[in-house]
Amino acid sequence: MSTSDYAAYIAGLPRVLAGAAALFRDAEGRVLLVEPNYREGWTLPGGTVESDAGESPRQGARRETAEEIGLDVELGRLLAVDWVLGPGRPPLVAYLYDGGVLGERELKEIRLQEEELLSWRLVPREDVVSHLSGATGRRVLTALDVLAEGSGTAELENGHRVGRSRD
């Protein structure tokens, strides 16, 4: 296969978006959420993985967290990976990493990226789905379960677990 044939082949492959976020909690187990100014609702610190620049999902989650809330921390393990279909865009693979438990010092060090974020808050588990819609809310609840159970990374489709036997 020639170089131009290979380039044409690659250009014709399906496109998939990749996003990555960090799940931060406080000592009470509340989840850190941020409020973007470019759309309604709340989300986790994170964003698009700059894969064309060679960035990995883990690197993207760390970079986005540092940019959005001013905390540059080593992220823990991968808690969930979610295949999310959406109208008007290619499928999204969403990676969710353990950001760990933030103490009072770290919480006081949060500095929002004013170009994108309005505010942040800590939300108890029972309020997660009222702040995070659809797959994102389900993804966070599953990640919290993974942490509580000490189980492996959860595979999700549109926020629902797959590949797990149903009792």
C-alpha positions in Angstrom: 0.0 0.0 0.0 1.4 3.4 -1.0 1.7 6.3 1.4 -1.2 8.1 -0.3 -3.3 5.0 -0.3 -2.6 4.6 3.5 -3.5 8.3 4.1 -6.8 7.8 2.2 -7.5 4.7 4.2 -6.9 6.5 7.5 -9.0 9.5 6.4 -11.9 7.2 5.7 -11.9 5.5 9.1 -14.7 6.3 11.6 -14.1 9.1 14.0 -14.5 8.8 17.8 -14.2 11.6 20.3 -12.3 11.1 23.6 -13.0 12.9 26.8 -11.4 12.4 30.2 -12.3 13.6 33.7 -11.3 13.3 37.3 -13.5 12.3 40.2 -12.6 14.3 43.3 -14.2 13.8 46.7 -13.9 15.5 50.0 -13.5 13.7 53.4 -17.3 13.3 53.6 -17.5 11.6 50.2 -19.1 14.5 48.4 -18.2 14.8 44.7 -16.6 18.0 43.3 -18.6 19.4 40.4 -18.0 22.5 38.2 -20.5 24.7 36.5 -19.5 25.6 32.9 -20.5 29.0 31.4 -20.9 27.5 27.9 -23.9 25.2 28.6 -26.5 24.5 31.2 -25.8 22.3 34.2 -22.9 20.9 36.0 -20.0 18.5 35.1 -16.8 17.1 36.4 -13.4 18.7 35.9 -12.1 17.4 32.6 -12.6 17.8 28.9 -11.5 16.7 25.4 -8.4 14.6 25.0 -6.1 16.3 22.5 -5.3 13.0 20.8 -4.1 14.7 17.6 -1.3 16.2 19.7 -0.4 12.8 21.1 -2.1 13.3 24.5 -3.4 10.2 26.3 -6.7 10.2 28.2 -4.8 10.2 31.6 -2.7 13.2 30.4 -5.8 15.0 29.1 -7.7 14.5 32.5 -4.7 15.9 34.4 -4.2 18.8 32.0 -7.9 19.7 32.0 -8.1 19.5 35.8 -5.1 21.8 36.2 -6.6 24.3 33.7 -10.1 24.2 35.0 -9.6 24.1 38.8 -6.0 24.9 39.3 -5.0 21.6 40.9 -2.3 19.7 39.1 -2.3 16.3 40.9 -1.3 12.8 39.9 -4.5 10.9 39.1 -5.3 7.5 40.5 -6.6 4.5 38.7 -9.1 4.4 35.8 -12.6 3.9 37.4 -14.8 3.8 34.4 -14.7 4.0 30.6 -18.0 4.8 28.9 -19.0 4.6 25.2 -21.5 7.4 24.8 -23.7 7.9 21.7 -25.0 11.4 21.2 -27.0 13.3 18.5 -25.2 15.4 16.1 -21.7 14.2 17.0 -19.5 11.1 16.7 -19.5 8.6 19.6 -17.5 9.7 22.7 -15.3 7.5 24.8 -15.3 9.0 28.3 -12.5 8.1 30.7 -13.0 8.7 34.4 -10.0 8.7 36.8 -9.8 8.7 40.5 -8.8 12.2 41.6 -8.7 11.2 45.2 -9.9 12.9 48.4 -9.2 16.6 48.7 -8.5 18.0 52.1 -9.3 21.5 53.3 -5.9 22.8 51.9 -6.6 21.5 48.4 -10.2 22.8 48.4 -9.0 26.3 49.4 -6.4 26.1 46.5 -9.1 25.6 43.8 -8.9 28.4 41.3 -11.5 28.3 38.5 -10.7 28.9 34.9 -12.8 32.0 34.5 -13.0 31.7 30.7 -15.0 28.4 31.0 -16.3 28.0 34.6 -18.8 29.9 36.8 -18.5 28.0 40.1 -17.8 24.7 41.8 -19.5 22.8 44.6 -19.4 19.5 46.5 -22.4 17.3 46.0 -23.4 14.2 48.1 -24.0 11.0 46.2 -27.7 11.2 46.6 -27.7 14.5 44.6 -25.3 13.5 41.8 -28.0 12.6 39.3 -29.9 15.8 39.9 -26.7 17.8 39.0 -25.3 15.5 36.3 -27.6 14.4 33.5 -27.8 11.1 31.7 -24.7 9.0 31.1 -22.5 11.4 33.1 -24.5 11.0 36.3 -24.7 7.2 35.9 -20.9 7.1 35.2 -20.2 9.0 38.4 -22.4 6.7 40.5 -20.8 3.6 39.0 -17.3 5.1 39.7 -18.3 5.7 43.3 -19.5 2.1 43.5 -16.1 0.9 42.0 -14.3 2.8 44.8 -16.5 1.5 47.5 -16.3 -2.1 46.3 -12.6 -2.0 45.5 -13.6 -3.6 42.1 -11.9 -3.2 38.8 -12.6 -0.6 36.1 -16.2 -0.5 35.0 -17.1 -0.8 31.3 -20.1 1.3 30.4 -22.3 2.1 27.4 -24.2 5.3 27.8 -23.6 5.2 31.5 -24.9 1.6 32.0 -22.5 -1.2 33.1 -21.9 -3.9 30.5 -19.9 -7.1 30.6 -21.0 -8.0 34.2 -23.2 -10.9 35.0 -26.6 -9.9 36.2 -27.8 -11.8 39.3 
